Amino acid sequence: MVRSYRAEYANSWALLIGINTYQRVPPLQNAREDATAMAQVLQERFAFPADHVTLLLDEHATRDAIRQHYLSFADPGGTEQDDRLIVFFAGHGHTVGGHRGEVGFLVPVDGAVEDISTLIRWDDLTRNADLIPAKHVLFLMDACYGGLALTRGPAFGAMRFMGDMLQRYVRQVLTAGKADETVADGAGVRPGHSIFTAHLLNALEGEAATEDGILTANGVMAYVYDRVARDQYSHQTPHYGFVDGDGDLIFDTTVLNRLRAAAPTESAGGDAQTVDILVNPAPVIVTDTQIPLSVAEQLKGLLPEPTKRIKLDDFVTQHIRTFLDATDLRHFPVHGQTVTKEEIAERVALYESESRDLQEVVIVLATWAEGSQLLLLERIFIRLAEADKGKAGLVAWLKLGWYPFVYLLYSAGIAALAAKRFDVLSALFRTTVTAETTYGEKSRPLAAMAGYRAAELHDYFKLLPGHERHFVPRSEYMFKALQPVLEDLLMLGRRYEDLFDQFELLLALEFMDQVGSDWAPPGRFAWKHRELDDSPITRVMQEAERHGESWPVLRAGLFQGSPERFANDVASLQKLIAKLPWL
């Protein structure tokens, strides 16, 4: 049946899915926020009716709910032929090899990658799009998976009239990455959003528009492809094109409407006057040579080469200087600013953003540095500790000035544990660092300094949205904040949670050992020890008992190599946890 479409939209619909907290796969940090931001821009900038925008977030984004809401657009009373529909998904993707090639899946909140019956097969969405009457359907997928069969551009050339694109059927797709890539959940050009969605939001807010202000789906896809591929923090290349049809979804048709309204209704000969705009939606293609190497990739190229020892030293030193300059008191003043929840959240996000390059440096060094190269890692934390964070000012800002120090130590420590580099962890924990405080200069082993500073952050992280009722809000926040970057660089998968808990536990125990205290900063491991039989403390104790004096943790020098000191520290920590009032 041949359909005739009008050069306008009768109605606009959207299904937006964002999942941070999964039931059976590692959590994400920004997916929920990405979906919410997309809902806002579609309603506020492109006049999508609020009651036509469906948000499925976290526990509501089950496999059945996603399928039900998606297929409802094909039901009577759903979309009509002159409508447009946008489907956005921010969450995990998964790829399975089949006899005919890769098969891509989306992971709903109740999905498990080891059980594909719980997942949503990608081509089920595209096949079922045939049932949806809407002339234009655009899939925006902030996830990575394979099995995509897409055509890069329309069959009849790039230069198109806007009205013509509106009158042609189309199904278009933009995904954040391919099957062999890890999509970054954070470190976007917008704090609190993934790299993919950050560039997508920029595109929708006008960066991808033509000189006439026309914003097409093909133009948006080309823009995001180009920006994500060239983003210095990106390790992914978007995939985009056409599943079916040769039209193009238009985000804002008001330019065409204005021109039509201003044009005369008839020409001098009495014929109807056609007013339209010629648009070039041709994709922007970048080559591999245009994509700069990431900080991690540059550093990996320097570490194995003895002849590049000086360049390696200069490379690390430059990143220390850049970080210290970006986070000094000029940019993060400790006087005169009101301390609010919003200000705290903004400052934490800015610290993380400014830390990203140095974070890659400490992760790579903690994983692969050998011999004297470890001195570079120690130097980073020595310089971070002694940097001027203010001797007087608002207490909240003085204490939050230590957040990057703690944040980067967690990054390095978890990376070291992932690589079983207990020598790195021991060297870090025992490095002497000096800080200038209100009470004068103070020198301590790094584990002791970090323990005190981490504990001082507790009250401020309890003010962050979603952490008000957490027992250990700083620990819970950092668990989510660190995961995307470590996953991008090290592919930790399900190991991440165990490694995070193990690092916090060893930091707490080494703190007690260094300080000679019966107190230590509690983390997620503390409430787990009360609630789980197989807690992080129990697992570490069992491992230590199996190995005895040959336990790699002791051989590396932690707890001064003494099984007795370790056992005493564990006993003290267990007594502390038993007394904590919130447990």
N, C-alpha and C positions, 0 to 999 in steps of 0.2 A: 504494500500500500504506500503510495506516495503522499507525503505530508507537506503541507504548505505552512511555513513558519513566518510569524511577523518579525519585523526588524526592531523588536523591543522585548522586554520580559514582562510577563503577566504577574509573576510572583517569584520570590527568592526563598530558598530553603538551605539549611545547613545542619549537618550532623557532626559534632565535634567531640572527640574522645581523647582524654588525657589520663594516664595511669602512672602515678608515682609509687604507690604501695601495692605491690603484687603479693599474692598468696603463696606462690611457689617458685618465683624467680627473683633475682636481686632487685632491689628498689631502684627507682630513678629519682632525680631531684627536681626537675623542672617541667616534666611532661604535663602535669595538671595545670601549671601556670601558663604553659604554651597554649593549651586548648582554651583556657579562659581568655587569654589575650586575643586569640583569633575570634572568639565570639564577640568581644568588644569592638574590634576593628570592623567586622562585618556589619554590625548593627549601627555603629556610629558613623562610619565613613561611607558605607555602601547601602545603607537603608534596608538591611535585612530585617523583617519584622521580628520582634523579640519572641513572639509565640511560634515562629517558624524556625527558631534556632534551638536545637536540642544539644544539651551538654551532658555527656556521660563521663563522670569523673570517678577515679579510683574504684571503690567497691561496687559502684553502679555500672561499671563497664564490663559486665560479664559477657561470656560468649553468646548466651541466649539473648541478652538485652541488646547487644550490638546488632545481631542478625535481625531481631524483631524490629528495631527502629529503622534499620536500613531498608528492609523489605516493605515497611509501611509506606514508603514513597511510591511503591508500585500499586498499592491498594486503592480502591475507589475512595475519593476524598483526599488522596495524597497529592502528588504533583500532577500538573497538566502539561500539555505539549509545549507551551511557550514559556515554561518555567526554567529556572536554573537551580542546580543543586551542587553544594560543595561538601565533600566528606573529608574531614581532617582527623588524622590519627597520630597521637604522640605516645609512644610506648615501645616495647620490645618487638623486634621482628625475628623470624627464624627461617632457616632454609634447610630443606631436606633434598638429598639427591634421589632422583627417580630414573627409570629406564629411558625416558625421553629428555632428561636434563633436570635442572634444578626446579624445585617447587617451593614457592615462597608462602610464608604464613605470618599472620599477625597474632600476637600473644595477648589475649584478653586477661583481665585481672585474675580469673580463676584458671588460667591456662598453665600447662606444664610442658616444657619443650620435649621431655621424654615421652609424652603421650600426645601424639599429634591429633587425636580425636578431640582434644580439649582446645585446639587452636582454630583459627579462621583462615581457611585457604584463600590466598589473595585473589586467584582467578575466579573464585566463587562470586566475589564482589563485581568483577568486571563482566562476567557472564550474566549475572542477575541485573546488571545495568540495562540490559536489553528490555527488561520488563518495566523499567521506569519511564513514564511518558516524557519527562522533562527533556527538552532538546539539548541542553548543555549540562554535563556532569563533569566536575573536576575533583580528582582525588589528590589530596596533599598528605603525604605519608612521612612523618618524622620518625622513620624506622628503617632498618636495613634488612634486605632479604633479596633472594634471587628469583629466577623464574619469570622475569618481566619481558614480555614481547611487545615492544613499543616501536612506533614509527616516529622518527625525529621531527618531521614537519609535514604540512599539508601537501597534497600531491600536485597542486597546480601553481606553485610559486609562492614567493614571499609577500609581494605587494598585494594587499587586499583592501577592499572597501569595508569599513566598519559595519555598515548595514548588511553587506553580503555575509559577513561572518556571523551576524546575529540570526540570519535566516537559514543557516546550515546546521545540521545535527553534528554533535561531537561528544566524545568521551576522552578526557585528557588526564594525564597522570604525572605527578612529580614526587619522587621518593628521595629521602635524605642520603641514602647510600646503597651500595650493592652487597651481595652476599658475603664477600670476603672482607668487608670493612666494618669498623666499629664506629657507630654514630655517637658523637659527643653530646652528652646530656647537658653540659654546662660550657662555660668559657665563651659564650656568645658575645657579639658586639653590644648586646643589651644585657645587663646584669639580670640574672634570674631566668634566662631563657637559653635554650640550646643554640648551637651555632646555626643550625638549619632554620629554626623558627625565627631567630633574631634577624637573619637576612631576609626571610620571608616577610616579616612584619615591616621591615624597611621598604621592601619592594611595594607592598600594599599601601604604604603611606606616601607613595609618590616617587620613590627612587627609580622604579621601573617604567614610569609613564613616558609617553612620547612628548615631543615639544608641544603638541596640541592638548596634552593632558589625558590622552587615551591610555587606559591600563587594561591590557589583554592578558589572558591566562598564559599564552605563549610567551609574551614579553616578560611576565613575572617568572616563569619557569627558566627562561634563558638567563635572567638576572641572577636568580638564586644559584643556578648551576655555576655561573662564573664566579660569584662572590664566595660561595662555600669552597669551591675547588681551590681558590687562591688565598683563602683565609689562613693566616700563619698558624692558627691553632687546630686546623682541620686535618683529619686523616681520612676523609671521605670524599667521594665524588658523587653528587646527585645523579639520578637517572630520570629522564623525562621524555615525554612524547605523547603520541596519540594511540589509543586503543582502537578507536573506531571513529569514522566521520572526518570531516574536513572543515568544520566551523571553528570558532574560537570564543570561549567564554569572555565576556566583557564585564569588568568589575564596576565601572562607572560610566553609564550611558548619558549622563547629564550634558556632556559637551555636544553630543549629536542632537540631543533634544533642544538645546539652546540655539544651535544653528538652524534647525528646522523651524523653530518658533520665529526666528528673525528673518527667515527667507520669505519672499513672496509666494503666494499659493499657486500662482499661474505665471507662465512666461508670456512674452508679448504675443505669441501665436496661440495662446489659450491652452497650452498643454501644462500638465502638472509639473511643477519644478522639483527636481530631485536634488536634495542637499545631502552630501556625504563626505567622509574624510578618508583619504587613502592612508593606510597604516602599513608599516613594515614590521611584521612580528618575527623577522628572521632571527634565529638563535645566535647568541654570541658564543663562539667556540674558543676555548683556551687549550693550549698545548701543555704537555708535561713540563716543558722548559720554562713556562710562565709561572708555574706553581713553586713558590719559594720553599726551601727546606725548613722544617720545623726546628725549634731549638733542640729538641731531643735528637733529631736526625743529624744535625750539625755536630752535636756533642759526641754521638756514637762514632762519627767519622774521625774524631780527634783522639779518642781514648786508646785505640789499639796501636797507634803510630808513635813509637818512641821519638821519632824525629820532629813530632809536632808538640813536644812537651811545653815549649814556650807559648805556642799558639793556644794550647789548652789552658794554660794558666791565665793568659790574657782574656780568653773567652769567658771563663768563670768570673774573673775579676770584674769584667765589664758588666756582667749581669748582676753582680752584687751592687755595683755602683748605681746602675740604672734603677734597681729596686729601692735602694736607700734614698735616692733622689726623689722617686715617685711617692714615697711614703713618709717623708720627713714632716716636720711640724708646719711647714708652709702649706702643705696639702691636707694634713690631718691635725688642725690646731686643737689644743687642749683647753683653751680659754674661750669664754664668751658665747659658746653655742649651747642652746638648751638641749638637755638630754631627754629625748623622747624615744618611744619604741621604734618609730619610723626612722629617726636619726641613727639609732643603734643598728637597725637592719641595713640601712644604706651604707653605714661605715663598714660593717662586716663584709658586705658584698664588694665594696670598693677595695678593701684589703685583699680579698681573694682574687679579684681581677688583676690588681697590680702584682700579685705574687705568681701569676701563672707561668711566666717564663722561668723564674727562679725555681718554681716547683718542678718543672720538667728537669732542670739541672740536678736538683737533689735526688729525684727519683732515679735518673740515669746513673748518677755517681753511686748511689746506694746499691744499685743492682750490679754494675759492671766495673767500678773503679778497683784498681789493684795497687798494692804497695803504697808508694808515696802519693799516688793520686787521691788517697783517702784524706790527705792533709787539706785538699781543696774543699772537701765536704766539711771538715772540721772548721776551716776558715769561714765558711758561710755562716755558721751558727755563732762563732765568736764575734763576727762583725755585726750580726743581727742583734745579739745581746747587748753589745756596747753602744749601739746607735742611740742617739738622744731621743728619748720618748717624752721628755718634759719632766722637770723636777717638782713643778707645782701646776695646779690647774684643776679642772673638774675630774673627780675621782674616776668616773666611768671612762672618760677618754684616756686617762693615764693607764688604766688597767687594760683597756682594749688595745692599746698600743703594742701589747705583747701577743696579740692574737696571731699575727703572721709568723712569729717565732714558733708558737705551738703548732700552728697549721702546717708549716713546712717540716717541723720535726716529725709529726705524724706521717706526712707523705714519705719522708726518707725512711722512717722506721718500718712502716708497713711494706715498703718496697724491699728493704733489706730482709725482712722475714720471708717475703714471697720467694726470694732467691736463696733462702737459707744462709744468708750472710750474717751469722751471729757475730763475726769479727767486726763488721761494720756497726752493728747495733751496740756492741760493747765499746767501740772507739767513740761513738757519738755520746753515749750515756756518761762516759768518764772524762770527756773533754771539759776542761775548766773554762768557764765563761765568766765574764765580769760585767756587771751592770751598775750604772750610776743611778742611785735612787735618792729619795728625799732624805734618807738617813746616811747618805754617803755611798762610797764605792763598796760593792759586795761581790766577792768571787765565790763560785760554787761549782761543783760538777754539774754538767748539763742536765742530768736527770733530776737533780734536786731543784735547780732553777726552774725547769719546765713544770715540775709538779706543783710548786708554789704558784706559778703564774697561771697554770691551767685552772687551779682551784679558785682563783680570784675572778675568773670569768663566769662562774656559775650563775650568779644573780642576773647578769645582763642577758645571757642566752635564754633565761627563763621568760624574758619579756618578748622574745621573738614569736611571731605567729605560729601556732601549732605546737609550741614547746612549753606553754604555760603550766601544763600539768605533768610534765615529765620529771622523773626523779633526778635524772642526770642530763639536763637539757643541752649543755655544751657537748657532751659525748654523743648524744642522739643527733644533734645538728651536724657535727663533724662526720659522723658515720655516713650521712647522706651527701654532704658537701664534697667529700674526698673521693667517693666511689667513681664518678664519671671519669675523672682524670686518670686515676690509677687503672681503671678498666681500659681506657684508650691506649695507654702505654704498655700495660703488662698483661692484659687479657686474663684477669683473675677469676672471673665468673663467680661460682658459688663459694670459692675459697675466700672471697673478700671479707665476709662477715667474721669468719674464724680468725683471719689474720688481723683484722682490726681489734677484736677482743683480746687476742694474744699480745698485741703490741701494748695496749692500754694496761693490761695486767702486768707485763714485765716492767713497764715504766713505773707503775705503782710500787711494785716489790723492790725495784732498784732504788726508788726514792726512799723507801723505808730503810734500806740497807745503808744508803749514803748518809742519811740524816740521823739515823739511830732513833727513829720515831715509831710510835705505835699507831700513827695516822698516815694516810696516803690519799691522794685524790681519787675518789671512786668513779668508775665508768660504767658502761653497760654491763660489764662482767659482774658488777656487784649485785644488781637485782637478779641477774641470771643465776647467780650462785644460790640465792634463796628459793628460786622458783623452778630450777631445772636440776634433775639428778645428774645429767651429763653437762655440768657447767664448765666454762673456760678454766676456772681454778682446778676443778677436778681433773680435767684432761691434762693440764700442765703438770700437776702432781703425779699422775700416773706415768707420764712420759719421763719425768725426772727419776722416778723409782725404777723404771725399766733400765735406764742407762747408768744410773749411779754416777760415779765420778767422771765417766766418759761422756756424759750428756753434753752435746755441743754448746749449749748455753753456758755451762760452767767452764768448759775448755776454752771458750772465747774470753773468759775473764769476768763475766757477770757474777755478782755476789762473791767477788774475790775468789772465784773458783771453788767455793766451799759448799758442799751439799748441806752441811749443818746450818750455815748462814741462810741458805735458801729455805730450808725447812722452818727455821725460826721466823723468817719474814712471812712465810705463808701462814703460819699459825697466828701471827699478830694481825695479819690482814683478815683472816676469818673471824677473829674476835671483834675487829672493828666493824665488819659487815653485820655481825649479829647485833651490834648495838645501834646501828643506824636507825633513827626513828621512822623514816619513811619506808622502811622495809618490814 
